Amino acid sequence: MSTPEDNDQPIFDDKWLKNARTMNSNASWANAVVESLETSGQKYLATFRLWFNEFPAPPNDKQKLRERLECFQNNQHLGGVNELAWWIFMQRENLMATVVPTTKKASRPDFQLKPPADCFIEITTLNISVKDRQALNHDETIRRVIGKLTDEKLKQLMYAADQKKSGVLVIFDYSEWSAFGTNFFNALGEFLLGTKFGFKDVLPELSAIIYMERKVDDGRIKLSGARSAVYYNPLACYPLLVNCFPLLNQFRYPLASSERSSTEPWIYLCKP
């Protein structure tokens, strides 16, 4: 359990590094960082020290984020990474946003964007099993993944609807298969807005899904400009304003009206 003194300590400090060096799990993200501390590992930690220090969350929420970032378990760490990466992306695109404070009484989304986007954002991570990766073009696999994610984020989406605002689910993908040109973003668009029209089976409180492909390159965080996209739910009770995320590919109904973004292949979120 954290103590008040923990809040005054820099993130990824010497104590954390000592624990990381003595950790026995080669499967942890921290192992790769420790092995490359003189090069890419140091860049990676420095990036998140900077982002974390500038992250404008209430103290309790910021402490929870710190615990996730420093956690040696991949799913916890990557969840925190994705939350910070989205915040940096919003700043890069001049999207005015605030962190939504958490409460013990009800689950709330991660961010609220001011007009013109005027929506709530909930961040989640796409975790695909080896078996599912091999069958990722199958509609049933995509249906199961989207259903699981929306079920897990039901309370956050309902919160947005209660505020009469759009509720947007941002799905970060860092899995290996996404780097091999499988174009999952196209398969997802076809499932949601093509002949299967998968949006008919999701909550009307879900205004849009944003798919972000994320990679780490020499310690730097980058997003795919070519394979990240926003999918607008035409059945949403509070539709998301079209083109409020102009950097991303746009998928709308009918699918023929969708547009590819004209961005660079990769969007770096930190300085070289």
N, C-alpha and C positions, 0 to 999 in steps of 0.2 A: 504494500500500500504506500502511496506517495505521501510525503510530508510537506508542510509549508516551505521548508528549506529547499525542497526539490525544485520549486518554481523559480528559485534564484540561480540555479545552476544552468550553465549553457548546455544546449542539447548536443548529444554525441560527445560528451566530455571524456576526460581521461579514465574515469571510472567505467564508463560504458565501453570504451575501447579495450580496457583490460578484460572485462567480461567477454567481449566479443572474441578476443584472442584465445581465451580458454574454453570457448564453446566447442562442443564435440560434434555438432550437426553440420555435415557438409551440405545438406539440402537447404540451409538457411541462406537468405540473401546476404547476411552479414559476413559470411565466410568469403564470398567473392570480393567484398569491399576490403576486408582485412588483408587479403592476398595482394591487393593492388593499391595499398595506401599511399605509395609514393607517386602514383599516377592517377588513373581514373577513379579509384576509390576515394581519394582525397577530394577530387572535384565533385563527386557525388555527395559526400557529406557536407562539403562547403556550400553547395547549392541549397540543401535543405536547412542548413543552419540559417542562411540568409532569408529564405522564404518563411521559415517558421518564426523568426524574430519579427518579421514585418506583418505576419498574419493577424488581422484585427478581430480576434475572437475574445469573448469574455474569459477571465482567468480560469474558471473551472473547465470550460470547453477546450481552452488551449492546453491545459494540463492533460486532458484526455487524449488530445491529438498528439501531444508529445509521447505519451505512453504507447500509442499505436506506432508512431514512427520508430521508436527505439526498440520495439518488440522484435525479437528474433524470429518469430513466426511470420512466414511470408504473407499470409492472408491479412494479418493485422497491419503489418508494415505497408503493404501495397495499398491498402485502403486509405491510410493516411497520406501516402504519396499522391494518390489520385485526387484526393480532396484539395491538396495544395496545388497540384498541376492545373486543375480546373480554375482555381482562383487566379493563378498567374495568367492563364489563357484569357480569362475575362478582362483582366487588366490590360493585356496586350491588345485586345479588341475594343478597348474603351467602353466596356459594358459596366455600368455602375451597379455595384452589388454590395449587399451587407450579409454578414454571417447571422443566421437565425439562431438565437440562444436556445439550448436544450433545456427541458424542464423534466421534473420527475413525474408530472401528471400526464404528459402526452408526448408522443414522438413528433418531431418536426423536421421539415426538410433542412438541407444544409445551408442553402443560400436563397436570398430573395433579390431578384433583379428589378431595378427600377425601369420605368417606361423609357423607350418604347417596348422593350421585351416584356416587362411587367408580369413576371412569373416567378414561381418557386422552383428551385433546382434540388434534386436529390441525386447524390453520387453513389454509384455502385460499381462492382468489379465483375467482369465476366470470367467465371471459373469453369473451364471445360475439361472434362475427363479425357483421357487418351482415347477411350472407346468413342466418345462423342466427336472428338476431333476428326476421326476417320469417317464419320458419317455426317459431317457438318452441313452438307448440301441437302440433307433430308429434311423435309418440312416438319416432321414430327420432332426432330431434335431441336430445331429452332423454336417450335411451339412450346416445348417443355422448358427450354431455357428462359424464354420471355415470360412464360407463366410463372415460373419460380421467382424470377426477379420482381415482377409486379406484385406477387403475393407478399413477398418479404417487405416491400415498400408501400403496402396498402395504407398504413396510417399516415405516412408522409404525404401521399397523394390526396388522401381525404382532407388533410389539413389545408392544402392549397385550395381545394374546392370549397371548403368552408369559408375561406377568405374571398371566394368568388374570383380566384386567379387561376391561371394556367399552371398545371403541374407537369414538370418535365423530368424524365428519368435519363440521366447521363450514364452510359455504360462504358467503362474503360476496359479495353482489351489489351493485354500484354502477353498473351499466350503465343507459343512458338509458331503455331501454324499460320498466324496472321501475317508473318513476314515472308511467306512463300508465294505471294501473289494469288491467294485463294479468293480474294475479293469477296469476303464474307459480307461486306457492306452492301454489295449488289444482291446477294442471296437474301439478306434481311429485308431489303427494299421490296424484292419480288414477293416475299412471304407476307409482309405487312400490307402492301398496297397493290399487289398484282392479282392474279386469278384466285389465289387462296384467301385474299383479303383478311389477313390475320388480325387486323385491328378490330374486326367485328367481335372478337372473342376477348378483348381486354376491357378494362374499366374505362368508362367514359371520362373519369377524372384524370386519366392519363392523356395529356394534351399532345405530347410528342415524346419520341425517343431520340436521344442523341448518342451515336456510336463514335467513340474516340479510340483510334489505334495508337498506342503509346509504346515507345521504345527507349532504351538507354544506349547512348552512343558515346563511348569514351568518357563516361561519367556524366554526360549531359542528357537532359530529358528532351525528347522530341515527339511531336505528334504527326501523324500522317495527314498531309493536306489532300492527298489523292484518294485516301480510303476512309476518311472520317465523314460522317453525314448526319443530317437531321431528318427525321421522318415525322410528318405531321398527321395526326389522327383526325380524319374528317368527321368522325363521330363524337369528338370531344365535347363535353358540356361547356368548357371554356377554352376555345381554340387558341393555339399559340400564334402570335403574329408572324406571318411569313417573312423570311429573309432577315430576321433579327440576329441571325448568326450567319452573315454572308460569306464567311470564309469557308464554310462547310458545304459539301454536296447537299442538294436539296431534293428530297423525295416527297412528292405530293400525289394526291389522287385527282385524276387518273395517272397512272405511273408514267405515261407518255409525256406528261408535263414536267417531269423531274429535270433538274439541271445539275451539271457537273460544275464544281468550283474551279476557278482558274488560278489556284494558289500554287506555290512551290510544292514539290513532292513532300518535303518534310518541314515542319514548323518547329524551330528550336525555341525552347522556353528559358534558356539561360545563355549567357554570353560565352563565346568560344574561349 
